[in-house]
């Protein structure tokens, strides 16, 4: 079957605006720096990442639909869609791939509406409030899940 090491990293709404979002929640990294750091973590673990970001929910869903045969696992940070976009839940479930939900900020300690995740039940884990290090943790979890 070959090496199962392809990780799709999907970022949703407003993540491309990290540089102008409140640093107390999201840290100091720009979006490009975030993706570069995730890529470095992946390389250290022998994983290959392919990145995708959109501010359009339908595009996010379509990208999830396209992952069959293209990825072995998924890391996703849908941004605010996490809390209400059931379309993402269904599309993620359809992939049949192991997935980890990641949030830069600790959503459990923020506004009440941010504490609901409509995708957590179709993910093997949720990592929240660890900044960019949360992606390293997610990559490690997926590496173990894939038997690497």
N, CA, C and O atoms as a GROMACS GRO file, in nm:
protein
  592
    1UNK      N    1   0.082  -0.120   0.000
    1UNK     CA    2   0.000   0.000   0.000
    1UNK      C    3   0.086   0.126   0.000
    1UNK      O    4   0.039   0.234  -0.034
    2UNK      N    5   0.212   0.112   0.038
    2UNK     CA    6   0.299   0.228   0.036
    2UNK      C    7   0.292   0.307   0.166
    2UNK      O    8   0.222   0.272   0.260
    3UNK      N    9   0.367   0.414   0.166
    3UNK     CA   10   0.377   0.499   0.284
    3UNK      C   11   0.253   0.586   0.298
    3UNK      O   12   0.219   0.663   0.208
    4UNK      N   13   0.186   0.574   0.411
    4UNK     CA   14   0.067   0.656   0.437
    4UNK      C   15   0.112   0.777   0.517
    4UNK      O   16   0.114   0.774   0.641
    5UNK      N   17   0.147   0.884   0.446
    5UNK     CA   18   0.203   1.000   0.514
    5UNK      C   19   0.153   1.133   0.458
    5UNK      O   20   0.211   1.238   0.487
    6UNK      N   21   0.047   1.129   0.378
    6UNK     CA   22  -0.002   1.252   0.315
    6UNK      C   23  -0.110   1.316   0.402
    6UNK      O   24  -0.216   1.258   0.425
    7UNK      N   25  -0.081   1.437   0.451
    7UNK     CA   26  -0.173   1.507   0.539
    7UNK      C   27  -0.226   1.631   0.468
    7UNK      O   28  -0.149   1.716   0.423
    8UNK      N   29  -0.358   1.640   0.457
    8UNK     CA   30  -0.422   1.760   0.406
    8UNK      C   31  -0.446   1.854   0.524
    8UNK      O   32  -0.508   1.815   0.623
    9UNK      N   33  -0.396   1.976   0.513
    9UNK     CA   34  -0.414   2.076   0.618
    9UNK      C   35  -0.507   2.183   0.563
    9UNK      O   36  -0.471   2.258   0.472
   10UNK      N   37  -0.626   2.189   0.619
   10UNK     CA   38  -0.730   2.279   0.569
   10UNK      C   39  -0.758   2.390   0.670
   10UNK      O   40  -0.784   2.365   0.787
   11UNK      N   41  -0.752   2.512   0.621
   11UNK     CA   42  -0.782   2.629   0.702
   11UNK      C   43  -0.903   2.700   0.644
   11UNK      O   44  -0.916   2.718   0.522
   12UNK      N   45  -0.992   2.739   0.733
   12UNK     CA   46  -1.116   2.802   0.690
   12UNK      C   47  -1.117   2.952   0.704
   12UNK      O   48  -1.015   3.020   0.696
   13UNK      N   49  -1.236   3.000   0.726
   13UNK     CA   50  -1.268   3.142   0.720
   13UNK      C   51  -1.183   3.226   0.815
   13UNK      O   52  -1.170   3.195   0.934
   14UNK      N   53  -1.127   3.331   0.761
   14UNK     CA   54  -1.049   3.434   0.831
   14UNK      C   55  -0.910   3.388   0.877
   14UNK      O   56  -0.836   3.469   0.932
   15UNK      N   57  -0.874   3.263   0.855
   15UNK     CA   58  -0.740   3.221   0.898
   15UNK      C   59  -0.632   3.290   0.816
   15UNK      O   60  -0.521   3.308   0.864
   16UNK      N   61  -0.664   3.329   0.692
   16UNK     CA   62  -0.566   3.400   0.610
   16UNK      C   63  -0.539   3.541   0.662
   16UNK      O   64  -0.450   3.609   0.611
   17UNK      N   65  -0.615   3.584   0.762
   17UNK     CA   66  -0.601   3.718   0.819
   17UNK      C   67  -0.531   3.716   0.955
   17UNK      O   68  -0.548   3.810   1.034
   18UNK      N   69  -0.455   3.612   0.984
   18UNK     CA   70  -0.393   3.600   1.116
   18UNK      C   71  -0.313   3.723   1.157
   18UNK      O   72  -0.316   3.762   1.274
   19UNK      N   73  -0.244   3.783   1.065
   19UNK     CA   74  -0.156   3.895   1.100
   19UNK      C   75  -0.233   4.013   1.158
   19UNK      O   76  -0.174   4.096   1.228
   20UNK      N   77  -0.362   4.024   1.130
   20UNK     CA   78  -0.440   4.137   1.180
   20UNK      C   79  -0.543   4.096   1.285
   20UNK      O   80  -0.621   4.180   1.332
   21UNK      N   81  -0.544   3.970   1.323
   21UNK     CA   82  -0.636   3.923   1.426
   21UNK      C   83  -0.572   3.940   1.564
   21UNK      O   84  -0.450   3.951   1.573
   22UNK      N   85  -0.651   3.941   1.671
   22UNK     CA   86  -0.595   3.966   1.805
   22UNK      C   87  -0.488   3.863   1.844
   22UNK      O   88  -0.517   3.744   1.852
   23UNK      N   89  -0.366   3.911   1.868
   23UNK     CA   90  -0.255   3.819   1.897
   23UNK      C   91  -0.274   3.746   2.030
   23UNK      O   92  -0.217   3.639   2.049
   24UNK      N   93  -0.352   3.802   2.122
   24UNK     CA   94  -0.373   3.733   2.249
   24UNK      C   95  -0.449   3.601   2.229
   24UNK      O   96  -0.440   3.511   2.311
   25UNK      N   97  -0.525   3.591   2.120
   25UNK     CA   98  -0.595   3.466   2.089
   25UNK      C   99  -0.518   3.381   1.987
   25UNK      O  100  -0.515   3.258   1.998
   26UNK      N  101  -0.458   3.446   1.890
   26UNK     CA  102  -0.408   3.373   1.773
   26UNK      C  103  -0.256   3.372   1.760
   26UNK      O  104  -0.204   3.308   1.668
   27UNK      N  105  -0.185   3.440   1.849
   27UNK     CA  106  -0.040   3.441   1.842
   27UNK      C  107   0.013   3.546   1.746
   27UNK      O  108  -0.062   3.627   1.692
   28UNK      N  109   0.143   3.542   1.726
   28UNK     CA  110   0.213   3.645   1.649
   28UNK      C  111   0.238   3.607   1.503
   28UNK      O  112   0.275   3.692   1.422
   29UNK      N  113   0.219   3.480   1.468
   29UNK     CA  114   0.254   3.435   1.334
   29UNK      C  115   0.158   3.486   1.228
   29UNK      O  116   0.037   3.496   1.252
   30UNK      N  117   0.213   3.518   1.111
   30UNK     CA  118   0.127   3.543   0.995
   30UNK      C  119   0.078   3.407   0.943
   30UNK      O  120   0.128   3.302   0.985
   31UNK      N  121  -0.018   3.410   0.854
   31UNK     CA  122  -0.069   3.284   0.799
   31UNK      C  123   0.041   3.208   0.724
   31UNK      O  124   0.053   3.087   0.738
   32UNK      N  125   0.121   3.281   0.644
   32UNK     CA  126   0.229   3.216   0.570
   32UNK      C  127   0.330   3.152   0.665
   32UNK      O  128   0.378   3.041   0.641
   33UNK      N  129   0.362   3.224   0.774
   33UNK     CA  130   0.455   3.169   0.873
   33UNK      C  131   0.396   3.046   0.941
   33UNK      O  132   0.467   2.949   0.969
   34UNK      N  133   0.265   3.049   0.968
   34UNK     CA  134   0.198   2.934   1.028
   34UNK      C  135   0.212   2.812   0.939
   34UNK      O  136   0.252   2.705   0.985
   35UNK      N  137   0.181   2.827   0.811
   35UNK     CA  138   0.191   2.713   0.719
   35UNK      C  139   0.335   2.665   0.705
   35UNK      O  140   0.359   2.544   0.697
   36UNK      N  141   0.430   2.758   0.701
   36UNK     CA  142   0.572   2.718   0.692
   36UNK      C  143   0.612   2.634   0.814
   36UNK      O  144   0.679   2.532   0.800
   37UNK      N  145   0.569   2.679   0.933
   37UNK     CA  146   0.603   2.606   1.056
   37UNK      C  147   0.539   2.468   1.057
   37UNK      O  148   0.603   2.370   1.095
   38UNK      N  149   0.413   2.459   1.015
   38UNK     CA  150   0.345   2.329   1.009
   38UNK      C  151   0.420   2.236   0.913
   38UNK      O  152   0.441   2.119   0.943
   39UNK      N  153   0.461   2.290   0.799
   39UNK     CA  154   0.538   2.211   0.703
   39UNK      C  155   0.668   2.159   0.761
   39UNK      O  156   0.707   2.045   0.733
   40UNK      N  157   0.736   2.241   0.841
   40UNK     CA  158   0.860   2.198   0.906
   40UNK      C  159   0.832   2.086   1.006
   40UNK      O  160   0.904   1.987   1.011
   41UNK      N  161   0.727   2.102   1.086
   41UNK     CA  162   0.690   1.996   1.181
   41UNK      C  163   0.662   1.866   1.106
   41UNK      O  164   0.708   1.759   1.147
   42UNK      N  165   0.588   1.876   0.997
   42UNK     CA  166   0.554   1.757   0.920
   42UNK      C  167   0.680   1.688   0.868
   42UNK      O  168   0.693   1.566   0.877
   43UNK      N  169   0.773   1.766   0.813
   43UNK     CA  170   0.898   1.708   0.761
   43UNK      C  171   0.975   1.634   0.870
   43UNK      O  172   1.028   1.525   0.847
   44UNK      N  173   0.980   1.694   0.991
   44UNK     CA  174   1.049   1.630   1.103
   44UNK      C  175   0.988   1.494   1.135
   44UNK      O  176   1.057   1.403   1.180
   45UNK      N  177   0.857   1.480   1.111
   45UNK     CA  178   0.786   1.356   1.142
   45UNK      C  179   0.774   1.262   1.022
   45UNK      O  180   0.711   1.156   1.032
   46UNK      N  181   0.834   1.299   0.910
   46UNK     CA  182   0.826   1.216   0.790
   46UNK      C  183   0.691   1.222   0.721
   46UNK      O  184   0.652   1.128   0.652
   47UNK      N  185   0.620   1.332   0.740
   47UNK     CA  186   0.489   1.350   0.679
   47UNK      C  187   0.496   1.457   0.570
   47UNK      O  188   0.583   1.544   0.573
   48UNK      N  189   0.405   1.447   0.476
   48UNK     CA  190   0.396   1.546   0.368
   48UNK      C  191   0.263   1.620   0.383
   48UNK      O  192   0.157   1.558   0.393
   49UNK      N  193   0.270   1.752   0.385
   49UNK     CA  194   0.148   1.832   0.396
   49UNK      C  195   0.113   1.899   0.265
   49UNK      O  196   0.200   1.944   0.190
   50UNK      N  197  -0.015   1.904   0.240
   50UNK     CA  198  -0.069   1.985   0.130
   50UNK      C  199  -0.167   2.082   0.196
   50UNK      O  200  -0.258   2.039   0.268
   51UNK      N  201  -0.150   2.211   0.171
   51UNK     CA  202  -0.229   2.313   0.238
   51UNK      C  203  -0.342   2.365   0.150
   51UNK      O  204  -0.332   2.369   0.027
   52UNK      N  205  -0.449   2.405   0.216
   52UNK     CA  206  -0.564   2.465   0.148
   52UNK      C  207  -0.628   2.565   0.244
   52UNK      O  208  -0.645   2.535   0.362
   53UNK      N  209  -0.664   2.682   0.194
   53UNK     CA  210  -0.737   2.781   0.273
   53UNK      C  211  -0.840   2.848   0.184
   53UNK      O  212  -0.814   2.878   0.068
   54UNK      N  213  -0.959   2.870   0.242
   54UNK     CA  214  -1.062   2.945   0.172
   54UNK      C  215  -1.150   3.017   0.273
   54UNK      O  216  -1.162   2.976   0.389
   55UNK      N  217  -1.211   3.124   0.227
   55UNK     CA  218  -1.311   3.196   0.306
   55UNK      C  219  -1.452   3.164   0.257
   55UNK      O  220  -1.547   3.233   0.292
   56UNK      N  221  -1.464   3.060   0.175
   56UNK     CA  222  -1.593   3.023   0.116
   56UNK      C  223  -1.629   2.881   0.160
   56UNK      O  224  -1.560   2.785   0.124
   57UNK      N  225  -1.736   2.869   0.234
   57UNK     CA  226  -1.775   2.739   0.291
   57UNK      C  227  -1.791   2.632   0.185
   57UNK      O  228  -1.745   2.519   0.203
   58UNK      N  229  -1.855   2.665   0.074
   58UNK     CA  230  -1.875   2.568  -0.032
   58UNK      C  231  -1.744   2.516  -0.090
   58UNK      O  232  -1.732   2.398  -0.122
   59UNK      N  233  -1.644   2.603  -0.103
   59UNK     CA  234  -1.514   2.560  -0.151
   59UNK      C  235  -1.448   2.465  -0.052
   59UNK      O  236  -1.382   2.369  -0.091
   60UNK      N  237  -1.465   2.493   0.076
   60UNK     CA  238  -1.410   2.405   0.180
   60UNK      C  239  -1.472   2.266   0.167
   60UNK      O  240  -1.402   2.165   0.172
   61UNK      N  241  -1.603   2.261   0.152
   61UNK     CA  242  -1.675   2.134   0.135
   61UNK      C  243  -1.626   2.062   0.009
   61UNK      O  244  -1.597   1.942   0.013
   62UNK      N  245  -1.618   2.135  -0.102
   62UNK     CA  246  -1.572   2.074  -0.227
   62UNK      C  247  -1.430   2.018  -0.212
   62UNK      O  248  -1.399   1.912  -0.267
   63UNK      N  249  -1.344   2.089  -0.139
   63UNK     CA  250  -1.208   2.040  -0.119
   63UNK      C  251  -1.210   1.910  -0.038
   63UNK      O  252  -1.137   1.816  -0.070
   64UNK      N  253  -1.291   1.905   0.066
   64UNK     CA  254  -1.305   1.780   0.142
   64UNK      C  255  -1.350   1.667   0.049
   64UNK      O  256  -1.298   1.556   0.059
   65UNK      N  257  -1.443   1.695  -0.039
   65UNK     CA  258  -1.490   1.593  -0.134
   65UNK      C  259  -1.378   1.542  -0.223
   65UNK      O  260  -1.379   1.426  -0.265
   66UNK      N  261  -1.281   1.628  -0.253
   66UNK     CA  262  -1.175   1.593  -0.348
   66UNK      C  263  -1.059   1.516  -0.286
   66UNK      O  264  -0.967   1.476  -0.358
   67UNK      N  265  -1.062   1.493  -0.156
   67UNK     CA  266  -0.945   1.435  -0.089
   67UNK      C  267  -0.927   1.285  -0.109
   67UNK      O  268  -0.819   1.232  -0.082
   68UNK      N  269  -1.028   1.214  -0.155
   68UNK     CA  270  -1.016   1.070  -0.176
   68UNK      C  271  -0.899   1.041  -0.269
   68UNK      O  272  -0.893   1.093  -0.381
   69UNK      N  273  -0.807   0.958  -0.222
   69UNK     CA  274  -0.691   0.923  -0.302
   69UNK      C  275  -0.581   1.028  -0.302
   69UNK      O  276  -0.473   1.004  -0.355
   70UNK      N  277  -0.607   1.144  -0.241
   70UNK     CA  278  -0.510   1.254  -0.240
   70UNK      C  279  -0.445   1.271  -0.102
   70UNK      O  280  -0.337   1.329  -0.092
   71UNK      N  281  -0.511   1.220   0.002
   71UNK     CA  282  -0.461   1.238   0.139
   71UNK      C  283  -0.489   1.113   0.220
   71UNK      O  284  -0.581   1.037   0.190
   72UNK      N  285  -0.409   1.093   0.322
   72UNK     CA  286  -0.428   0.980   0.413
   72UNK      C  287  -0.492   1.023   0.544
   72UNK      O  288  -0.546   0.941   0.618
   73UNK      N  289  -0.486   1.153   0.573
   73UNK     CA  290  -0.544   1.207   0.696
   73UNK      C  291  -0.560   1.358   0.679
   73UNK      O  292  -0.508   1.418   0.585
   74UNK      N  293  -0.634   1.417   0.772
   74UNK     CA  294  -0.669   1.559   0.761
   74UNK      C  295  -0.646   1.630   0.894
   74UNK      O  296  -0.679   1.577   1.000
   75UNK      N  297  -0.589   1.750   0.886
   75UNK     CA  298  -0.593   1.845   0.996
   75UNK      C  299  -0.680   1.959   0.948
   75UNK      O  300  -0.660   2.011   0.838
   76UNK      N  301  -0.777   1.998   1.029
   76UNK     CA  302  -0.859   2.110   0.987
   76UNK      C  303  -0.884   2.209   1.099
   76UNK      O  304  -0.911   2.173   1.213
   77UNK      N  305  -0.874   2.334   1.061
   77UNK     CA  306  -0.910   2.446   1.145
   77UNK      C  307  -1.007   2.529   1.063
   77UNK      O  308  -0.967   2.617   0.988
   78UNK      N  309  -1.138   2.500   1.078
   78UNK     CA  310  -1.236   2.569   0.996
   78UNK      C  311  -1.268   2.712   1.040
   78UNK      O  312  -1.349   2.779   0.978
   79UNK      N  313  -1.204   2.758   1.148
   79UNK     CA  314  -1.239   2.890   1.200
   79UNK      C  315  -1.381   2.888   1.253
   79UNK      O  316  -1.424   2.789   1.312
   80UNK      N  317  -1.453   2.996   1.233
   80UNK     CA  318  -1.589   3.010   1.288
   80UNK      C  319  -1.685   2.903   1.235
   80UNK      O  320  -1.785   2.873   1.300
   81UNK      N  321  -1.656   2.847   1.120
   81UNK     CA  322  -1.745   2.740   1.068
   81UNK      C  323  -1.754   2.622   1.164
   81UNK      O  324  -1.852   2.549   1.164
   82UNK      N  325  -1.650   2.604   1.244
   82UNK     CA  326  -1.647   2.496   1.342
   82UNK      C  327  -1.775   2.490   1.424
   82UNK      O  328  -1.820   2.382   1.462
   83UNK      N  329  -1.834   2.605   1.449
   83UNK     CA  330  -1.939   2.618   1.548
   83UNK      C  331  -2.081   2.606   1.491
   83UNK      O  332  -2.177   2.599   1.567
   84UNK      N  333  -2.094   2.603   1.357
   84UNK     CA  334  -2.229   2.598   1.302
   84UNK      C  335  -2.242   2.533   1.164
   84UNK      O  336  -2.354   2.508   1.120
   85UNK      N  337  -2.132   2.505   1.096
   85UNK     CA  338  -2.140   2.461   0.956
   85UNK      C  339  -2.151   2.308   0.948
   85UNK      O  340  -2.051   2.238   0.930
   86UNK      N  341  -2.272   2.260   0.961
   86UNK     CA  342  -2.296   2.116   0.955
   86UNK      C  343  -2.257   2.057   0.820
   86UNK      O  344  -2.233   1.936   0.810
   87UNK      N  345  -2.250   2.140   0.717
   87UNK     CA  346  -2.205   2.091   0.586
   87UNK      C  347  -2.062   2.038   0.595
   87UNK      O  348  -2.028   1.941   0.527
   88UNK      N  349  -1.978   2.101   0.678
   88UNK     CA  350  -1.841   2.053   0.698
   88UNK      C  351  -1.840   1.919   0.770
   88UNK      O  352  -1.762   1.830   0.736
   89UNK      N  353  -1.927   1.905   0.868
   89UNK     CA  354  -1.940   1.777   0.940
   89UNK      C  355  -1.968   1.664   0.842
   89UNK      O  356  -1.899   1.562   0.841
   90UNK      N  357  -2.069   1.684   0.759
   90UNK     CA  358  -2.109   1.579   0.666
   90UNK      C  359  -2.001   1.550   0.563
   90UNK      O  360  -1.975   1.434   0.532
   91UNK      N  361  -1.937   1.655   0.510
   91UNK     CA  362  -1.831   1.636   0.410
   91UNK      C  363  -1.710   1.566   0.472
   91UNK      O  364  -1.649   1.480   0.409
   92UNK      N  365  -1.676   1.604   0.594
   92UNK     CA  366  -1.563   1.539   0.662
   92UNK      C  367  -1.594   1.392   0.688
   92UNK      O  368  -1.508   1.306   0.667
   93UNK      N  369  -1.714   1.365   0.731
   93UNK     CA  370  -1.755   1.226   0.755
   93UNK      C  371  -1.746   1.144   0.626
   93UNK      O  372  -1.703   1.029   0.629
   94UNK      N  373  -1.785   1.203   0.514
   94UNK     CA  374  -1.781   1.134   0.385
   94UNK      C  375  -1.639   1.095   0.342
   94UNK      O  376  -1.621   0.997   0.270
   95UNK      N  377  -1.539   1.172   0.386
   95UNK     CA  378  -1.402   1.139   0.344
   95UNK      C  379  -1.358   1.004   0.399
   95UNK      O  380  -1.281   0.934   0.335
   96UNK      N  381  -1.408   0.967   0.518
   96UNK     CA  382  -1.365   0.843   0.581
   96UNK      C  383  -1.221   0.847   0.630
   96UNK      O  384  -1.166   0.743   0.667
   97UNK      N  385  -1.160   0.964   0.631
   97UNK     CA  386  -1.020   0.977   0.671
   97UNK      C  387  -1.010   1.020   0.818
   97UNK      O  388  -1.095   1.093   0.867
   98UNK      N  389  -0.905   0.975   0.886
   98UNK     CA  390  -0.884   1.024   1.023
   98UNK      C  391  -0.854   1.174   1.018
   98UNK      O  392  -0.779   1.220   0.932
   99UNK      N  393  -0.913   1.247   1.110
   99UNK     CA  394  -0.898   1.392   1.110
   99UNK      C  395  -0.877   1.442   1.252
   99UNK      O  396  -0.928   1.385   1.348
  100UNK      N  397  -0.800   1.550   1.264
  100UNK     CA  398  -0.782   1.619   1.392
  100UNK      C  399  -0.824   1.764   1.371
  100UNK      O  400  -0.781   1.831   1.278
  101UNK      N  401  -0.910   1.809   1.461
  101UNK     CA  402  -0.956   1.947   1.465
  101UNK      C  403  -0.855   2.028   1.547
  101UNK      O  404  -0.820   1.988   1.658
  102UNK      N  405  -0.810   2.141   1.493
  102UNK     CA  406  -0.712   2.225   1.562
  102UNK      C  407  -0.765   2.368   1.570
  102UNK      O  408  -0.823   2.420   1.475
  103UNK      N  409  -0.743   2.429   1.686
  103UNK     CA  410  -0.773   2.572   1.706
  103UNK      C  411  -0.654   2.635   1.775
  103UNK      O  412  -0.604   2.583   1.874
  104UNK      N  413  -0.609   2.748   1.722
  104UNK     CA  414  -0.497   2.820   1.781
  104UNK      C  415  -0.529   2.868   1.922
  104UNK      O  416  -0.447   2.856   2.013
  105UNK      N  417  -0.650   2.921   1.939
  105UNK     CA  418  -0.691   2.972   2.070
  105UNK      C  419  -0.763   2.862   2.148
  105UNK      O  420  -0.804   2.761   2.092
  106UNK      N  421  -0.776   2.884   2.278
  106UNK     CA  422  -0.847   2.789   2.363
  106UNK      C  423  -0.996   2.824   2.356
  106UNK      O  424  -1.045   2.906   2.434
  107UNK      N  425  -1.067   2.761   2.263
  107UNK     CA  426  -1.207   2.794   2.240
  107UNK      C  427  -1.294   2.761   2.360
  107UNK      O  428  -1.403   2.816   2.374
  108UNK      N  429  -1.247   2.673   2.448
  108UNK     CA  430  -1.326   2.638   2.567
  108UNK      C  431  -1.330   2.752   2.670
  108UNK      O  432  -1.413   2.751   2.761
  109UNK      N  433  -1.241   2.849   2.654
  109UNK     CA  434  -1.235   2.961   2.748
  109UNK      C  435  -1.277   3.092   2.682
  109UNK      O  436  -1.252   3.200   2.736
  110UNK      N  437  -1.340   3.083   2.567
  110UNK     CA  438  -1.382   3.205   2.495
  110UNK      C  439  -1.534   3.216   2.498
  110UNK      O  440  -1.598   3.157   2.586
  111UNK      N  441  -1.591   3.289   2.407
  111UNK     CA  442  -1.734   3.310   2.404
  111UNK      C  443  -1.809   3.176   2.399
  111UNK      O  444  -1.760   3.077   2.344
  112UNK      N  445  -1.927   3.176   2.457
  112UNK     CA  446  -2.006   3.052   2.465
  112UNK      C  447  -2.028   2.990   2.328
  112UNK      O  448  -2.020   2.868   2.314
  113UNK      N  449  -2.055   3.070   2.228
  113UNK     CA  450  -2.083   3.016   2.094
  113UNK      C  451  -1.962   2.946   2.034
  113UNK      O  452  -1.978   2.859   1.948
  114UNK      N  453  -1.842   2.981   2.078
  114UNK     CA  454  -1.721   2.915   2.026
  114UNK      C  455  -1.696   2.779   2.092
  114UNK      O  456  -1.608   2.706   2.048
  115UNK      N  457  -1.770   2.746   2.193
  115UNK     CA  458  -1.746   2.622   2.267
  115UNK      C  459  -1.814   2.501   2.204
  115UNK      O  460  -1.788   2.387   2.245
  116UNK      N  461  -1.900   2.523   2.106
  116UNK     CA  462  -1.964   2.413   2.033
  116UNK      C  463  -1.882   2.382   1.908
  116UNK      O  464  -1.847   2.472   1.832
  117UNK      N  465  -1.854   2.254   1.887
  117UNK     CA  466  -1.792   2.211   1.762
  117UNK      C  467  -1.885   2.112   1.695
  117UNK      O  468  -1.924   2.011   1.754
  118UNK      N  469  -1.921   2.142   1.570
  118UNK     CA  470  -2.008   2.050   1.496
  118UNK      C  471  -1.928   1.942   1.424
  118UNK      O  472  -1.986   1.857   1.356
  119UNK      N  473  -1.795   1.944   1.436
  119UNK     CA  474  -1.712   1.843   1.370
  119UNK      C  475  -1.640   1.750   1.466
  119UNK      O  476  -1.581   1.651   1.423
  120UNK      N  477  -1.642   1.781   1.596
  120UNK     CA  478  -1.560   1.704   1.690
  120UNK      C  479  -1.594   1.555   1.690
  120UNK      O  480  -1.506   1.472   1.712
  121UNK      N  481  -1.720   1.520   1.666
  121UNK     CA  482  -1.756   1.377   1.672
  121UNK      C  483  -1.709   1.298   1.550
  121UNK      O  484  -1.716   1.176   1.550
  122UNK      N  485  -1.661   1.366   1.446
  122UNK     CA  486  -1.606   1.296   1.330
  122UNK      C  487  -1.454   1.314   1.321
  122UNK      O  488  -1.393   1.289   1.217
  123UNK      N  489  -1.395   1.360   1.432
  123UNK     CA  490  -1.250   1.375   1.442
  123UNK      C  491  -1.198   1.278   1.548
  123UNK      O  492  -1.268   1.244   1.643
  124UNK      N  493  -1.073   1.234   1.531
  124UNK     CA  494  -1.015   1.145   1.631
  124UNK      C  495  -0.969   1.223   1.753
  124UNK      O  496  -0.951   1.165   1.860
  125UNK      N  497  -0.949   1.355   1.738
  125UNK     CA  498  -0.905   1.439   1.850
  125UNK      C  499  -0.929   1.585   1.816
  125UNK      O  500  -0.945   1.623   1.700
  126UNK      N  501  -0.930   1.666   1.921
  126UNK     CA  502  -0.934   1.811   1.907
  126UNK      C  503  -0.817   1.867   1.988
  126UNK      O  504  -0.796   1.829   2.103
  127UNK      N  505  -0.742   1.958   1.926
  127UNK     CA  506  -0.631   2.025   1.994
  127UNK      C  507  -0.662   2.174   1.991
  127UNK      O  508  -0.678   2.233   1.884
  128UNK      N  509  -0.670   2.233   2.109
  128UNK     CA  510  -0.715   2.371   2.120
  128UNK      C  511  -0.629   2.447   2.220
  128UNK      O  512  -0.593   2.395   2.326
  129UNK      N  513  -0.597   2.571   2.185
  129UNK     CA  514  -0.530   2.659   2.279
  129UNK      C  515  -0.380   2.641   2.290
  129UNK      O  516  -0.319   2.689   2.385
  130UNK      N  517  -0.318   2.574   2.194
  130UNK     CA  518  -0.174   2.550   2.199
  130UNK      C  519  -0.099   2.624   2.089
  130UNK      O  520   0.019   2.598   2.065
  131UNK      N  521  -0.168   2.716   2.022
  131UNK     CA  522  -0.104   2.791   1.915
  131UNK      C  523  -0.052   2.698   1.806
  131UNK      O  524  -0.111   2.594   1.778
  132UNK      N  525   0.059   2.739   1.746
  132UNK     CA  526   0.117   2.659   1.638
  132UNK      C  527   0.160   2.521   1.687
  132UNK      O  528   0.162   2.426   1.608
  133UNK      N  529   0.195   2.508   1.815
  133UNK     CA  530   0.234   2.377   1.869
  133UNK      C  531   0.119   2.276   1.860
  133UNK      O  532   0.143   2.155   1.856
  134UNK      N  533  -0.003   2.324   1.858
  134UNK     CA  534  -0.117   2.235   1.843
  134UNK      C  535  -0.113   2.156   1.713
  134UNK      O  536  -0.160   2.043   1.707
  135UNK      N  537  -0.056   2.217   1.609
  135UNK     CA  538  -0.044   2.146   1.482
  135UNK      C  539   0.060   2.035   1.491
  135UNK      O  540   0.043   1.929   1.431
  136UNK      N  541   0.168   2.060   1.566
  136UNK     CA  542   0.267   1.953   1.587
  136UNK      C  543   0.201   1.835   1.658
  136UNK      O  544   0.222   1.720   1.620
  137UNK      N  545   0.121   1.865   1.760
  137UNK     CA  546   0.050   1.759   1.832
  137UNK      C  547  -0.045   1.685   1.739
  137UNK      O  548  -0.051   1.562   1.742
  138UNK      N  549  -0.117   1.758   1.657
  138UNK     CA  550  -0.211   1.695   1.562
  138UNK      C  551  -0.136   1.606   1.464
  138UNK      O  552  -0.180   1.494   1.435
  139UNK      N  553  -0.024   1.654   1.411
  139UNK     CA  554   0.056   1.573   1.319
  139UNK      C  555   0.104   1.445   1.386
  139UNK      O  556   0.103   1.338   1.325
  140UNK      N  557   0.148   1.455   1.510
  140UNK     CA  558   0.194   1.336   1.583
  140UNK      C  559   0.081   1.237   1.604
  140UNK      O  560   0.100   1.116   1.588
  141UNK      N  561  -0.036   1.288   1.638
  141UNK     CA  562  -0.153   1.199   1.656
  141UNK      C  563  -0.186   1.125   1.526
  141UNK      O  564  -0.212   1.005   1.526
  142UNK      N  565  -0.183   1.199   1.415
  142UNK     CA  566  -0.216   1.137   1.286
  142UNK      C  567  -0.108   1.039   1.241
  142UNK      O  568  -0.137   0.935   1.184
  143UNK      N  569   0.017   1.073   1.268
  143UNK     CA  570   0.127   0.982   1.235
  143UNK      C  571   0.107   0.848   1.305
  143UNK      O  572   0.123   0.742   1.245
  144UNK      N  573   0.072   0.854   1.433
  144UNK     CA  574   0.046   0.731   1.508
  144UNK      C  575  -0.075   0.658   1.454
  144UNK      O  576  -0.074   0.536   1.443
  145UNK      N  577  -0.179   0.731   1.420
  145UNK     CA  578  -0.302   0.673   1.366
  145UNK      C  579  -0.275   0.600   1.234
  145UNK      O  580  -0.334   0.496   1.205
  146UNK      N  581  -0.183   0.656   1.155
  146UNK     CA  582  -0.150   0.596   1.026
  146UNK      C  583  -0.046   0.486   1.035
  146UNK      O  584  -0.009   0.426   0.934
  147UNK      N  585   0.000   0.459   1.157
  147UNK     CA  586   0.096   0.351   1.177
  147UNK      C  587   0.236   0.383   1.130
  147UNK      O  588   0.310   0.294   1.091
  148UNK      N  589   0.271   0.509   1.134
  148UNK     CA  590   0.404   0.553   1.089
  148UNK      C  591   0.504   0.554   1.201
  148UNK      O  592   0.620   0.588   1.181
   0.00000   0.00000   0.00000
